[in-house]
């Protein structure tokens, strides 16, 4: 906690060298995601021995750039808003459906990155409903990743999904639905 207080007073040095793990914490992502960004050339790095080091300034640029949503992420967010509405209206039913879906997803995806996100969903579904609502409605990179592995399939009926997506189209054009 003290470190955060000091950083709030003294801005971090943009030339500071960070490990991929430290960069992952700042971006609220996995260390492997940072490594992938480095390999693709999306995040400049230097090597020290066999370890990658990235500049804090480059990580901060990436962090602020990731606040804007792609079309797919916006679509996912709008659908998640609708799921959040259903969750508030029927917490028991919606959470039960999500738990059943999650159990199935974990059987199918027991390894790899998806398992990490599914484990996080397990913690969220076992915790207070406010944590689930936060992920469903947040624009953070972590929430975006979690929504890509959502256990809420089938909570919205086909007609509800179409209505949400129709309203999204109207909102993009500046109209209100």
C-alpha positions in Angstrom: 0.0 0.0 0.0 2.8 2.4 0.8 4.3 1.9 -2.6 1.1 3.0 -4.3 1.0 6.1 -2.1 4.6 7.0 -3.1 3.8 6.4 -6.8 0.8 8.7 -6.5 3.1 11.5 -5.3 6.1 10.8 -7.4 5.2 9.7 -11.0 7.0 6.5 -12.1 10.0 6.8 -14.3 9.0 6.1 -17.9 12.4 4.7 -18.6 12.2 2.3 -15.7 12.8 -1.3 -16.8 10.1 -3.8 -15.9 9.9 -7.6 -16.0 7.1 -9.2 -18.1 5.4 -10.1 -14.8 5.4 -6.5 -13.6 4.1 -5.3 -16.9 1.3 -8.0 -16.7 0.3 -6.6 -13.3 0.1 -3.1 -14.7 -2.0 -4.2 -17.7 -4.0 -6.6 -15.5 -3.2 -9.5 -17.9 -1.2 -12.6 -17.9 2.6 -12.7 -18.2 2.2 -14.9 -21.3 0.1 -12.1 -22.9 3.0 -9.7 -22.4 5.5 -12.2 -23.9 3.1 -12.5 -26.9 3.0 -8.7 -27.3 6.8 -8.6 -27.3 7.0 -11.5 -29.9 4.5 -9.7 -32.2 6.4 -6.5 -31.9 3.5 -4.7 -30.2 5.6 -4.0 -27.1 9.3 -3.1 -27.5 11.7 -5.0 -25.2 15.3 -5.6 -24.4 16.8 -8.8 -23.2 18.9 -9.2 -20.1 20.4 -12.6 -20.3 17.4 -14.7 -21.2 14.8 -12.4 -19.7 12.8 -9.7 -21.4 12.6 -6.2 -20.0 10.1 -3.6 -21.1 10.1 0.2 -20.5 7.3 1.4 -18.1 6.5 4.2 -20.6 5.8 1.6 -23.4 3.6 -0.3 -21.0 1.7 2.9 -20.0 1.1 3.7 -23.7 -0.3 0.2 -24.2 -2.4 0.5 -21.1 -4.0 3.8 -22.2 -4.5 2.5 -25.7 -6.3 -0.6 -24.5 -9.1 1.6 -22.9 -10.8 1.9 -26.3 -13.0 -1.0 -27.3 -13.0 -2.8 -30.6 -16.3 -3.5 -32.4 -16.4 -7.1 -31.0 -15.6 -5.9 -27.5 -18.4 -3.3 -27.7 -20.8 -5.9 -28.8 -19.7 -8.2 -26.0 -20.1 -5.4 -23.5 -23.6 -4.6 -24.6 -24.7 -8.2 -24.4 -23.1 -8.4 -21.0 -25.1 -5.3 -19.9 -28.3 -7.3 -20.9 -27.0 -10.3 -18.9 -26.4 -8.1 -15.9 -30.0 -6.9 -16.1 -31.2 -10.5 -16.1 -28.8 -11.2 -13.2 -30.3 -8.4 -11.1 -33.8 -9.6 -11.9 -33.2 -13.3 -11.2 -29.9 -13.8 -9.4 -30.6 -17.4 -8.4 -31.6 -18.6 -11.8 -28.9 -16.8 -13.8 -26.1 -17.8 -11.4 -27.3 -21.5 -11.5 -27.2 -21.4 -15.4 -23.8 -19.9 -15.3 -22.5 -22.5 -12.8 -23.8 -25.3 -15.0 -22.2 -23.7 -18.1 -18.9 -23.2 -16.3 -18.7 -26.8 -15.2 -19.2 -27.9 -18.8 -16.6 -25.3 -20.1 -14.1 -26.5 -17.5 -14.5 -30.1 -18.6 -13.8 -29.1 -22.2 -11.1 -26.5 -21.6 -9.1 -28.0 -18.7 -5.7 -26.5 -19.8 -4.3 -23.4 -21.2 -5.2 -19.7 -21.0 -9.0 -20.4 -21.0 -8.6 -22.4 -17.8 -7.2 -19.4 -16.1 -10.2 -17.3 -17.0 -12.6 -20.1 -16.2 -11.0 -20.4 -12.7 -11.5 -16.6 -12.2 -15.2 -17.0 -13.2 -15.4 -19.8 -10.6 -14.2 -17.4 -7.9 -16.5 -14.7 -9.1 -19.6 -17.0 -9.2 -18.8 -18.2 -5.7 -18.4 -14.7 -4.3 -20.7 -11.7 -4.0 -22.9 -10.9 -6.9 -21.3 -7.4 -7.1 -18.1 -9.0 -8.4 -19.9 -10.6 -11.3 -21.8 -7.4 -12.1 -18.5 -5.5 -12.1 -17.0 -7.8 -14.7 -20.1 -7.8 -16.8 -20.2 -4.0 -17.0 -16.5 -3.0 -16.8 -14.4 -1.8 -19.8 -11.1 -3.0 -18.2 -8.8 -5.4 -20.0 -9.4 -8.1 -17.4 -13.2 -7.8 -17.8 -12.9 -8.0 -21.6 -10.8 -11.2 -21.3 -13.3 -12.7 -18.9 -16.3 -11.9 -21.1 -14.5 -13.7 -23.9 -14.8 -16.9 -21.8 -18.2 -16.1 -20.3 -20.3 -18.8 -18.7 -23.5 -16.9 -19.4 -24.4 -18.6 -22.7 -28.1 -19.1 -23.0 -29.1 -16.5 -20.4 -30.4 -14.3 -23.2 -32.9 -15.7 -25.6 -32.3 -15.3 -29.3 -34.9 -12.5 -29.6 -33.3 -10.7 -26.6 -29.8 -11.0 -28.3 -31.2 -9.6 -31.6 -32.8 -6.7 -29.7 -29.6 -5.8 -27.9 -27.6 -5.9 -31.1 -30.2 -3.9 -32.9 -30.1 -1.2 -30.2 -26.3 -1.3 -30.4 -26.5 -0.5 -34.1 -28.8 2.5 -33.4 -26.5 3.7 -30.7 -23.5 3.7 -33.1 -25.4 5.9 -35.5 -26.2 8.3 -32.7 -29.9 7.4 -32.3 -31.5 6.2 -29.1 -33.3 2.9 -28.9 
